[in-house]
C-alpha cells in the first residue's frame, strides 16, 4: 500500500520540474521574440519611408539592404557561439571566463566588421558585375556607403544581447529594440524628407537613421549591463584591450558553422523567390506576402530557440543531464503549441490574412489573393517544420555541436528542399505550391535530423559534463 503513496509525490515532482522549465523558457524567449518583431518594424519603416521617394530608390535600397543582411547574418551567427561559452561559465561560477567570452565577442565584432566594410564599400561595382541596372547600382552604392557603418554597432548589440540573455535579463533587450525602432522612424522622417529644417538627404538620410538607431540601441544595452547591480560586477568592459586568443578562436570555430547554416537557410528562400519569379509577377507578389506573414510568426520560435540554447548551455555547465533534456524538449513543446495555433489560423483565415496586404482596386488583386491563399495553406505545415528545425538546431548549439548541424542544413535545404521545390513546382507541374511544399520538406528534414541528434546526445557524447 505504500508504493502508490510514494509514487504520487514523485509524479508531482516530475510535473513541477517540467513546469519550472516551461516558465523560464517563456520568460526568456518571449521578450526576444518581441525584440525580433521590433527589428522587423525597423526594416518595415525604412521600406515605407523610402518608397515615398520612388520605385527606383526603393529598388536600390532593397538591393543594398539584402546584400548587407547576407553578411550581417553570417556575423551574427558567429557571435551566437559566445552564448553557450558564457552560459557554461556562469553555471560553473567562473565570472572571469564569462567576461572573456563577452569581451572576445566584442573583438570578433570588430575583426569581422573591418573586412566587411571594405567589401560593402564596393557595392556599386559588385552589383554592376552581377548585371544590375547601372542607376540602381549607383543609388545602392550611395546608400551602402552610409548603411555599412551600421555593421559594427549591430554586431555589438548581438554580443551584449548574448550576455543579457545568459544573465536572464531579456526584457531590457525588448525595450531597447523598441526604442531603437522609434529613433529610426524619427530620424528617417527628418533626414529622408528634410522635415523641420533638417537637410533632405533621401537614401543617405535613411542610412544615417540606421546607424544612429543601431548605435543608440547598443549604448542603451551596454549602459544597462554596466549599471545594473547584479550585472556590473561582471565588468564586461574590464581590460577590453586584452586579447584572449584561445577564446577568440573558439568563438570562430563554433560560430562559423552557425553563420554558414543561417546563410544556407536564407539562400534557400532567395532561391525559392527566383523560382517563383519564373512563374510571373503575380505568383511572386503572392509569395512575398505569404512569406512575410510566415516570417512574422516565425519570430516566436526564434526567441524561444535563443532561450533554449541558453538554458541547455546552463544545464550542461552545471552538470545537470536531465536539465539539458528538459530545457530542450520543453522549448520544442512550447514552440509546437505556438506554431500549431498559427497553423490553425493559416488554415481557417487565409483570405483575411492575405487580404490585409492587398489593394482590391488593383485588377490583379484577386489573382494574387488566390495564389497567396494556396501558399498560406502550405505554410501551415511549413510553420511546424520551421519551428521544429530552429529549436532542434539551437538545442545542439547549446551543447557546442555546430559542425554536424551545418551538414544537416546544407543537405536538407539545398538537396532535399531545393530539389523538391524544383521537382514539384516545375517537373510535376504544381507551380508555386510545389515550391512551397519543397521548402516545407527541406525544413522538416532538418528538424527531424536535428531533434533526433539531440535525443541521442548521450550516446553521441555531446553532453560533456
C-alpha positions as CSV (number, residue, x, y, z in Angstrom):
1,X,0.0,0.0,0.0
2,X,2.9,2.3,0.5
3,X,4.1,2.2,-3.2
4,X,1.3,4.3,-4.7
5,X,1.6,6.9,-1.9
6,X,5.3,7.3,-2.5
7,X,4.8,7.5,-6.3
8,X,2.4,10.4,-6.1
9,X,5.0,12.9,-4.8
10,X,7.5,11.7,-7.4
11,X,4.9,12.3,-10.2
12,X,4.1,15.7,-8.8
13,X,7.8,16.5,-8.5
14,X,8.3,15.5,-12.2
15,X,5.4,17.7,-13.3
16,X,6.8,20.6,-11.2
17,X,10.2,20.2,-12.8
18,X,8.7,20.4,-16.3
19,X,6.6,23.4,-15.3
20,X,9.7,25.0,-13.9
21,X,11.4,24.6,-17.3
22,X,8.5,25.9,-19.4
23,X,8.1,29.2,-17.4
24,X,11.8,30.2,-17.7
25,X,11.7,29.3,-21.4
26,X,8.8,31.6,-22.0
27,X,10.1,34.4,-19.7
28,X,13.5,34.3,-21.6
29,X,12.2,33.7,-25.1
30,X,9.1,35.9,-25.5
31,X,10.9,39.2,-24.9
32,X,13.5,38.1,-27.5
33,X,10.6,37.3,-29.9
34,X,9.2,40.7,-29.3
35,X,12.6,42.2,-30.0
36,X,12.7,40.4,-33.3
37,X,9.3,41.8,-34.2
38,X,10.6,45.3,-33.3
39,X,13.5,44.7,-35.6
40,X,11.1,43.8,-38.4
41,X,9.3,47.1,-37.6
42,X,12.5,49.0,-38.2
43,X,13.0,47.4,-41.6
44,X,9.4,48.0,-42.5
45,X,9.7,51.6,-41.5
46,X,12.7,52.0,-43.8
47,X,10.7,50.4,-46.7
48,X,7.7,52.6,-46.2
49,X,9.7,55.8,-45.9
50,X,12.0,55.1,-48.8
51,X,9.1,54.0,-51.0
52,X,7.8,57.6,-50.9
53,X,11.0,58.7,-52.8
54,X,10.0,56.5,-55.7
55,X,10.3,52.9,-57.1
56,X,13.9,53.4,-58.3
57,X,15.1,54.5,-54.8
58,X,13.1,51.7,-53.2
59,X,14.5,49.0,-55.5
60,X,18.1,50.3,-55.0
61,X,17.6,50.2,-51.2
62,X,16.3,46.6,-51.4
63,X,19.4,45.6,-53.4
64,X,21.8,47.2,-50.9
65,X,19.9,46.0,-47.8
66,X,19.7,42.4,-48.9
67,X,23.5,42.4,-49.6
68,X,24.1,44.0,-46.2
69,X,21.9,41.5,-44.4
70,X,23.6,38.5,-46.0
71,X,26.9,39.5,-44.4
72,X,25.3,40.6,-41.2
73,X,23.5,37.2,-40.8
74,X,26.9,35.5,-41.1
75,X,28.5,37.7,-38.5
76,X,25.5,37.3,-36.2
77,X,25.7,33.5,-36.5
78,X,29.4,33.6,-35.5
79,X,28.6,35.7,-32.4
80,X,26.0,33.2,-31.3
81,X,28.8,30.9,-30.3
82,X,29.7,33.2,-27.4
83,X,26.3,32.4,-25.7
84,X,27.0,28.7,-24.8
85,X,30.5,29.7,-23.7
86,X,29.2,32.4,-21.4
87,X,26.3,30.2,-20.1
88,X,28.7,27.4,-19.1
89,X,30.9,29.9,-17.4
90,X,28.0,31.3,-15.5
91,X,26.6,28.0,-14.4
92,X,30.1,26.9,-13.2
93,X,30.6,30.2,-11.4
94,X,33.6,31.3,-13.4
95,X,32.9,35.1,-13.9
96,X,36.3,35.7,-15.5
97,X,35.6,33.2,-18.2
98,X,32.1,34.7,-18.7
99,X,33.7,38.1,-19.1
100,X,36.3,36.7,-21.5
101,X,33.6,35.2,-23.7
102,X,31.7,38.5,-23.9
103,X,35.0,40.5,-24.4
104,X,36.1,38.3,-27.2
105,X,32.6,38.6,-28.7
106,X,33.3,42.4,-28.9
107,X,36.6,41.6,-30.5
108,X,35.0,39.3,-33.1
109,X,32.5,42.1,-33.9
110,X,35.4,44.5,-34.7
111,X,37.5,42.0,-36.6
112,X,34.6,40.9,-38.7
113,X,33.3,44.4,-39.5
114,X,36.6,45.7,-40.9
115,X,36.9,43.4,-43.9
116,X,33.1,43.6,-44.4
117,X,33.3,47.4,-44.6
118,X,35.8,47.0,-47.4
119,X,33.5,44.7,-49.3
120,X,30.4,46.8,-48.8
121,X,32.4,49.9,-50.0
122,X,32.4,48.4,-53.4
123,X,28.7,47.6,-53.5
124,X,28.1,49.5,-56.8
125,X,30.9,47.6,-58.5
126,X,29.7,44.3,-57.2
127,X,26.1,44.9,-58.4
128,X,27.3,46.0,-61.8
129,X,29.3,42.8,-62.1
130,X,26.1,41.0,-61.3
131,X,24.5,42.7,-64.3
132,X,22.2,45.0,-62.3
133,X,20.8,48.2,-63.7
134,X,23.6,50.9,-63.6
135,X,21.3,53.5,-62.0
136,X,20.1,51.1,-59.3
137,X,23.7,50.0,-58.7
138,X,24.7,53.7,-58.3
139,X,22.0,54.5,-55.8
140,X,22.6,51.3,-53.9
141,X,26.2,52.2,-53.7
142,X,25.4,55.7,-52.3
143,X,23.0,54.2,-49.7
144,X,25.5,51.5,-48.7
145,X,28.4,54.0,-48.1
146,X,26.4,55.1,-45.1
147,X,24.5,51.9,-44.2
148,X,27.7,49.9,-44.0
149,X,28.7,51.6,-40.8
150,X,25.7,50.0,-39.1
151,X,27.5,46.7,-39.2
152,X,29.7,47.2,-36.1
153,X,27.1,48.5,-33.7
154,X,24.6,45.9,-35.0
155,X,27.1,43.1,-34.2
156,X,28.0,44.7,-30.8
157,X,24.3,44.6,-30.0
158,X,24.3,40.9,-30.5
159,X,27.4,40.5,-28.3
160,X,25.9,42.4,-25.3
161,X,22.5,40.9,-26.0
162,X,24.0,37.4,-25.6
163,X,25.4,38.4,-22.2
164,X,22.0,39.7,-21.1
165,X,20.3,36.5,-22.3
166,X,22.7,34.4,-20.4
167,X,22.0,36.6,-17.3
168,X,18.3,36.1,-17.9
169,X,17.7,39.9,-18.5
170,X,15.9,39.8,-21.8
171,X,13.1,42.3,-21.0
172,X,15.6,45.1,-21.5
173,X,16.5,43.8,-24.9
174,X,12.9,44.2,-26.0
175,X,12.6,47.7,-24.7
176,X,15.9,48.8,-26.2
177,X,14.9,47.4,-29.6
178,X,11.6,49.2,-29.4
179,X,13.4,52.4,-28.5
180,X,15.7,51.9,-31.5
181,X,12.7,51.4,-33.8
182,X,11.2,54.7,-32.6
183,X,14.6,56.5,-33.0
184,X,14.9,55.0,-36.5
185,X,11.4,56.2,-37.6
186,X,12.0,59.8,-36.3
187,X,15.5,60.2,-37.9
188,X,14.2,58.6,-41.1
189,X,11.4,61.2,-41.3
190,X,13.7,64.1,-40.5
191,X,16.5,63.3,-42.8
192,X,14.9,61.4,-45.8
193,X,12.5,64.2,-46.4
194,X,14.2,67.2,-44.8
195,X,11.5,68.0,-42.3
196,X,11.7,70.7,-39.6
197,X,14.7,72.4,-41.2
198,X,16.8,69.3,-41.5
199,X,18.6,68.7,-44.8
200,X,16.8,66.4,-47.4
201,X,19.2,63.6,-47.7
202,X,17.0,60.8,-49.1
203,X,18.8,57.5,-49.2
204,X,21.7,58.9,-47.3
205,X,19.3,60.0,-44.6
206,X,17.9,56.5,-44.3
207,X,21.4,55.2,-43.9
208,X,22.2,57.7,-41.2
209,X,19.0,56.7,-39.4
210,X,20.1,53.1,-39.4
211,X,23.5,53.9,-38.0
212,X,22.0,56.2,-35.3
213,X,19.4,53.7,-34.3
214,X,21.8,50.7,-34.0
215,X,24.4,52.8,-32.1
216,X,21.7,54.1,-29.7
217,X,20.4,50.6,-29.0
218,X,23.9,49.3,-28.3
219,X,24.8,52.1,-26.0
220,X,21.4,51.6,-24.1
221,X,22.1,47.9,-23.6
222,X,25.7,48.5,-22.7
223,X,24.8,51.1,-20.1
224,X,22.2,48.8,-18.6
225,X,24.8,46.0,-18.4
226,X,27.3,48.3,-16.7
227,X,24.8,49.9,-14.4
228,X,22.6,47.1,-13.1
229,X,23.8,45.9,-9.6
230,X,23.7,42.2,-10.5
231,X,25.5,42.7,-13.8
232,X,28.1,45.4,-13.3
233,X,30.1,43.1,-11.0
234,X,31.0,41.1,-14.2
235,X,32.6,44.3,-15.6
236,X,32.3,43.2,-19.2
237,X,34.4,46.1,-20.4
238,X,37.2,45.2,-18.0
239,X,40.5,45.0,-19.8
240,X,38.7,45.3,-23.1
241,X,42.1,45.8,-24.8
242,X,43.4,42.5,-23.5
243,X,43.4,39.6,-26.0
244,X,42.3,36.1,-25.2
245,X,43.1,34.3,-28.4
246,X,42.0,30.8,-27.4
247,X,38.5,32.1,-26.6
248,X,38.6,34.2,-29.7
249,X,39.3,31.3,-32.0
250,X,36.9,29.1,-30.0
251,X,34.1,31.5,-30.9
252,X,35.2,31.4,-34.6
253,X,35.4,27.6,-34.6
254,X,32.0,27.1,-33.0
255,X,30.3,30.1,-34.6
256,X,31.4,29.8,-38.3
257,X,29.3,26.8,-38.9
258,X,26.3,28.6,-37.3
259,X,26.8,31.6,-39.6
260,X,27.1,29.3,-42.6
261,X,23.9,27.5,-41.5
262,X,22.0,30.7,-41.3
263,X,23.3,31.8,-44.7
264,X,22.3,28.4,-46.2
265,X,18.8,28.8,-44.9
266,X,18.5,32.3,-46.2
267,X,19.8,31.4,-49.6
268,X,17.2,28.7,-49.9
269,X,14.4,31.3,-49.6
270,X,16.2,33.5,-52.0
271,X,16.3,30.6,-54.5
272,X,12.6,29.9,-53.9
273,X,11.8,33.5,-54.8
274,X,13.8,33.2,-58.0
275,X,12.0,30.0,-59.0
276,X,8.5,31.5,-58.3
277,X,9.6,34.6,-60.2
278,X,9.9,32.3,-63.3
279,X,6.1,31.8,-62.9
280,X,5.4,35.5,-63.2
281,X,4.9,38.7,-61.2
282,X,1.6,37.8,-59.7
283,X,2.7,34.5,-58.1
284,X,5.9,36.3,-56.9
285,X,3.8,39.0,-55.3
286,X,1.7,36.4,-53.5
287,X,4.9,34.6,-52.5
288,X,6.2,37.8,-50.9
289,X,3.1,38.4,-48.9
290,X,2.8,34.8,-47.7
291,X,6.4,34.7,-46.7
292,X,6.1,38.0,-44.9
293,X,3.2,36.6,-42.8
294,X,5.1,33.4,-42.1
295,X,8.2,35.4,-41.1
296,X,6.3,37.4,-38.5
297,X,5.0,34.3,-36.8
298,X,8.5,32.7,-37.0
299,X,9.8,35.3,-34.6
300,X,8.2,33.4,-31.7
301,X,10.3,30.2,-32.3
302,X,13.4,32.4,-33.0
303,X,13.1,33.9,-29.5
304,X,12.3,30.6,-27.9
305,X,15.2,28.9,-29.6
306,X,17.6,31.5,-28.2
307,X,16.2,30.8,-24.8
308,X,16.6,27.0,-25.4
309,X,20.2,27.4,-26.4
310,X,21.0,29.4,-23.3
311,X,19.2,27.1,-20.9
312,X,20.6,23.9,-22.5
313,X,24.1,25.5,-22.0
314,X,23.4,26.5,-18.4
315,X,22.2,23.0,-17.6
316,X,25.2,21.3,-19.3
317,X,27.5,23.7,-17.5
318,X,26.2,22.8,-14.0
319,X,26.3,19.0,-14.8
320,X,22.5,18.6,-15.0
321,X,22.0,15.9,-17.7
322,X,18.3,15.7,-17.1
323,X,18.0,19.5,-17.1
324,X,19.6,19.6,-20.5
325,X,16.8,17.3,-21.8
326,X,14.0,19.3,-20.0
327,X,15.3,22.6,-21.3
328,X,15.5,21.4,-24.9
329,X,12.2,19.4,-25.0
330,X,10.2,22.0,-23.1
331,X,11.3,24.6,-25.7
332,X,10.3,22.3,-28.5
333,X,6.9,21.5,-26.9
334,X,6.1,25.2,-26.3
335,X,7.1,26.1,-29.9
336,X,4.9,23.4,-31.4
337,X,2.0,24.7,-29.4
338,X,2.5,28.2,-30.7
339,X,3.2,27.1,-34.3
340,X,0.2,24.8,-34.1
341,X,-2.0,27.7,-33.2
342,X,-0.6,29.8,-36.1
343,X,-1.1,26.8,-38.4
344,X,-4.8,26.7,-37.5
345,X,-5.0,30.4,-38.1
346,X,-3.5,30.0,-41.6
347,X,-5.9,27.1,-42.3
348,X,-9.0,29.0,-41.2
349,X,-8.4,32.6,-42.2
350,X,-6.0,32.6,-45.2
351,X,-8.1,35.1,-47.2
352,X,-8.3,37.6,-44.4
353,X,-4.5,37.4,-43.7
354,X,-3.6,37.8,-47.4
355,X,-6.2,40.5,-47.9
356,X,-4.5,42.7,-45.3
357,X,-1.7,43.3,-47.8
358,X,-3.9,43.9,-50.9
359,X,-5.5,46.9,-52.6
360,X,-8.6,45.4,-54.1
361,X,-8.9,48.3,-56.5
362,X,-6.0,46.7,-58.3
363,X,-7.2,44.4,-61.1
364,X,-4.6,41.8,-60.2
365,X,-5.5,41.6,-56.5
366,X,-8.0,38.7,-56.8
367,X,-5.4,36.6,-58.6
368,X,-2.7,37.5,-56.0
369,X,-5.2,36.5,-53.3
370,X,-5.9,33.1,-54.9
371,X,-2.1,32.3,-55.1
372,X,-1.5,33.7,-51.6
373,X,-4.2,31.6,-50.1
374,X,-2.8,28.4,-51.7
375,X,0.7,29.3,-50.4
376,X,-0.6,30.1,-46.9
377,X,-2.3,26.7,-46.6
378,X,1.0,25.0,-47.3
379,X,2.7,27.5,-44.9
380,X,0.6,25.9,-42.1
381,X,2.7,22.8,-42.4
382,X,5.7,24.9,-43.0
383,X,5.2,26.6,-39.6
384,X,5.6,23.4,-37.7
385,X,8.7,22.3,-39.7
386,X,10.3,25.7,-39.3
387,X,9.7,25.8,-35.6
388,X,11.0,22.3,-35.1
389,X,14.2,22.9,-37.1
390,X,15.3,26.1,-35.3
391,X,14.7,24.6,-31.8
392,X,16.5,21.4,-32.7
393,X,19.5,23.2,-34.2
394,X,19.7,25.7,-31.3
395,X,19.5,22.9,-28.7
396,X,22.5,21.3,-30.4
397,X,24.3,24.7,-30.5
398,X,23.7,25.0,-26.7
399,X,25.9,21.8,-26.4
400,X,28.5,23.4,-28.7
401,X,27.6,21.0,-31.5
402,X,27.6,23.1,-34.7
403,X,29.5,21.2,-37.4
404,X,27.1,18.3,-38.0
405,X,24.0,20.5,-37.9
406,X,25.7,22.6,-40.7
407,X,25.9,19.4,-42.8
408,X,22.2,18.7,-42.0
409,X,21.3,22.2,-43.1
410,X,23.3,22.1,-46.4
411,X,21.8,18.7,-47.3
412,X,18.3,19.5,-46.0
413,X,18.0,22.9,-47.6
414,X,19.9,22.5,-50.8
415,X,19.5,18.8,-51.7
416,X,16.1,18.0,-50.2
417,X,14.4,21.4,-50.2
418,X,15.7,22.9,-53.4
419,X,15.4,19.7,-55.5
420,X,11.9,19.0,-54.3
421,X,10.9,22.7,-54.8
422,X,12.1,22.5,-58.4
423,X,10.8,19.0,-59.0
424,X,7.3,19.5,-57.6
425,X,7.0,23.1,-58.9
426,X,8.1,22.6,-62.5
427,X,8.6,18.9,-63.3
428,X,5.4,17.7,-61.6
429,X,3.7,21.0,-62.6
430,X,2.4,22.0,-59.2
431,X,3.7,25.6,-59.7
432,X,4.2,27.8,-56.7
433,X,2.5,25.4,-54.3
434,X,5.1,22.8,-55.3
435,X,7.9,25.2,-54.5
436,X,6.4,25.8,-51.0
437,X,6.0,22.1,-50.4
438,X,9.6,21.7,-51.2
439,X,10.5,24.4,-48.7
440,X,8.4,22.7,-46.0
441,X,10.1,19.3,-46.8
442,X,13.6,20.7,-46.5
443,X,12.8,22.3,-43.2
444,X,11.1,19.2,-41.9
445,X,14.1,17.1,-42.9
446,X,16.5,19.3,-40.9
447,X,14.0,19.4,-38.0
448,X,13.9,15.5,-37.9
449,X,17.7,15.1,-38.0
450,X,18.5,17.8,-35.5
451,X,16.0,16.7,-32.9
452,X,16.9,13.0,-33.4
453,X,20.6,14.0,-32.8
454,X,19.6,15.9,-29.6
455,X,17.6,12.9,-28.4
456,X,20.8,10.7,-28.9
457,X,23.0,13.3,-27.3
458,X,24.2,10.9,-24.5
459,X,25.1,8.1,-26.9
460,X,26.9,10.6,-29.2
461,X,28.8,12.1,-26.2
462,X,27.5,15.6,-26.9
463,X,26.9,16.3,-23.3
464,X,30.4,16.8,-21.9
465,X,29.9,17.2,-18.2
